[in-house]
Amino acid sequence: MFLPLHDGVPLKNMKTPLATRLLIGICTLAYLLTFLSPIGPDAMVGGLGFIPSVLFGTEILPEGYPFVPPALTLVTNIFLHGSLFHLIGNMLFLWVFGDNVEDAMGHLRFVLFFVLCGTAASLAHAYITTEPHRPLIGASGGVSGVVAAYLILYPRVKIWGLFLKGIPLHLPAYWAIGFWFALQFASAFLGGDEGVGWFAHLGGFLVGAALTPLMRRRFDPVLARAQAQDQAQERQAPR
C-alpha cells in the first residue's frame, strides 16, 4: 500500500488548480448521487459504469437502469466510486499529484488528459478482464495517468507518504511512484484483489506516460529550470 500525503511543490503557472478541484468535486457529487438516487446504487453503477460485455453487444442491461450509450460509459464510469474508501483514496492521489501536473499542462489540457487516460484504462480492462459482465468504476485509470505524468515532470521531488502498513517516509518521486507501480504490476500479473481493475491502472499509467510530452506546455521555463537544477545536482553528486 502507498498513500501520498504531501509534496510541497508550489504552483508556478497558475494560482489555483481549478481543473483538479473540479474533477474532485464531480467525483464527490457523483458518489453522493449514486447512493442517494431513488433507483439505488446498483442500478446507477450498472447503467453508468463500464461493462465490457454491454459495449461488445453480448449482454443488455435490465430495465430500470439509466440508459447511456455503451461507448459513453468509457467516460462516465471514471467519476463513479463504489465506497467512501475508494473515493477518498483516488481523490487523495489526485489532490497531491494533480495540481502540479495541471500546472504543467494548463486547465483544459489537464482535464482532457485525465479523461483520455481514464478512457484508455477502461479499454485496457475490457480486452483483458476475465469477467466482462462486471461493471468497472472509479477514477483510478485517470489518476494513474496523472501519477505517470508527475513522475515524468517531477521525478526528484520528495513526497511524504504512508507505505506498507502506514510507515511514514519522505522519498523522491521516482522511488515512491516506482514502489506504487510495482504493486500495481505485481497485483495485475500475480493475482491481487479480484475486485480491482489492476490492468486498468497499468493502462492508464502507460497512456499517461505517452501523452505527457504531448500535453505539457510547449516551453515551461519553470520545468526547464527544475530540470537544469536536477542535471546540475547529478553532475555535482559524488560518484
Backbone hydrogen bonds, N-H to C=O, Kabsch-Sander energy under -0.5 kcal/mol:
donor,donor_aa,acceptor,acceptor_aa,energy
3,L,162,L,-2.3
5,L,160,W,-3.2
6,H,160,W,-1.6
18,L,16,T,-2.2
21,R,17,P,-2.1
22,L,18,L,-2.5
23,L,19,A,-2.7
24,I,20,T,-2.1
25,G,21,R,-2.5
26,I,22,L,-2.7
27,C,23,L,-2.4
28,T,24,I,-2.2
29,L,25,G,-2.6
30,A,26,I,-2.8
31,Y,27,C,-2.0
32,L,28,T,-2.1
33,L,29,L,-2.7
34,T,30,A,-2.2
35,F,31,Y,-1.5
36,L,32,L,-1.5
37,S,33,L,-1.5
40,G,37,S,-1.4
44,M,40,G,-1.8
45,V,41,P,-2.9
46,G,42,D,-2.4
47,G,43,A,-2.4
48,L,44,M,-2.6
49,G,45,V,-2.0
50,F,136,L,-2.4
51,I,49,G,-0.7
53,S,132,P,-2.4
54,V,51,I,-1.1
55,L,51,I,-2.0
56,F,52,P,-2.5
57,G,54,V,-0.9
58,T,53,S,-2.3
59,E,53,S,-1.1
65,Y,62,P,-1.2
68,V,66,P,-0.7
72,L,69,P,-1.5
73,T,69,P,-1.0
73,T,70,P,-0.7
74,L,71,A,-1.2
75,V,72,L,-1.9
76,T,72,L,-2.2
77,N,73,T,-1.6
78,I,75,V,-1.5
79,F,76,T,-1.2
80,L,77,N,-1.3
87,L,83,S,-2.2
88,I,84,L,-2.9
89,G,85,F,-2.6
90,N,86,H,-1.9
91,M,87,L,-2.7
92,L,88,I,-2.2
93,F,89,G,-1.7
94,L,90,N,-2.3
95,W,91,M,-2.5
96,V,92,L,-2.3
97,F,93,F,-2.6
98,G,93,F,-0.5
98,G,94,L,-1.8
99,D,95,W,-0.6
101,V,97,F,-1.5
102,E,98,G,-2.9
103,D,99,D,-2.1
104,A,100,N,-1.4
105,M,101,V,-1.3
106,G,102,E,-3.6
110,F,106,G,-1.9
111,V,107,H,-2.0
112,L,108,L,-2.4
113,F,109,R,-2.8
114,F,110,F,-2.7
115,V,111,V,-2.4
116,L,112,L,-2.6
117,C,113,F,-2.4
118,G,114,F,-2.3
119,T,115,V,-2.6
120,A,116,L,-2.6
121,A,117,C,-2.2
122,S,118,G,-1.9
123,L,119,T,-2.1
124,A,120,A,-2.4
125,H,121,A,-2.2
126,A,122,S,-2.3
127,Y,123,L,-1.8
128,I,124,A,-0.7
128,I,125,H,-0.8
129,T,125,H,-2.9
134,R,131,E,-1.8
136,L,50,F,-2.6
137,I,135,P,-0.5
138,G,77,N,-2.7
143,V,139,A,-3.0
144,S,140,S,-2.6
145,G,141,G,-1.7
146,V,142,G,-1.8
147,V,143,V,-2.5
148,A,144,S,-2.1
149,A,145,G,-2.2
150,Y,146,V,-2.4
151,L,147,V,-2.2
152,I,148,A,-1.9
153,L,149,A,-2.6
154,Y,150,Y,-3.2
157,V,154,Y,-1.0
159,I,171,L,-3.7
160,W,6,H,-3.2
161,G,169,L,-2.2
162,L,3,L,-2.7
163,F,161,G,-0.5
163,F,167,I,-2.8
164,L,1,M,-2.2
167,I,163,F,-3.0
169,L,161,G,-2.4
171,L,159,I,-2.1
171,L,169,L,-0.6
173,A,157,V,-1.9
174,Y,155,P,-2.1
175,W,172,P,-1.0
176,A,172,P,-2.4
177,I,173,A,-3.1
178,G,173,A,-0.5
178,G,174,Y,-0.8
179,F,175,W,-2.3
180,W,176,A,-2.1
181,F,177,I,-3.1
182,A,178,G,-2.2
183,L,179,F,-1.8
184,Q,180,W,-2.0
185,F,181,F,-2.8
186,A,182,A,-2.7
187,S,183,L,-2.4
188,A,184,Q,-2.1
189,F,185,F,-2.3
190,L,186,A,-2.6
191,G,187,S,-0.8
192,G,187,S,-2.4
196,V,193,D,-1.7
198,W,196,V,-1.8
201,H,197,G,-1.6
202,L,198,W,-2.1
203,G,199,F,-2.6
204,G,200,A,-2.6
205,F,201,H,-2.2
206,L,202,L,-2.6
207,V,203,G,-2.3
208,G,204,G,-2.2
209,A,205,F,-2.3
210,A,206,L,-1.9
211,L,207,V,-2.4
212,T,208,G,-1.8
214,L,211,L,-1.0
215,M,211,L,-2.1
216,R,212,T,-2.0
217,R,104,A,-2.7
224,A,220,D,-2.7
225,R,221,P,-2.3
226,A,222,V,-2.2
227,Q,223,L,-2.7
228,A,224,A,-2.1
229,Q,225,R,-2.5
230,D,226,A,-2.2
231,Q,227,Q,-2.3
232,A,228,A,-2.2
233,Q,229,Q,-2.4
234,E,230,D,-2.0
235,R,231,Q,-2.0
236,Q,232,A,-1.8
237,A,233,Q,-1.4
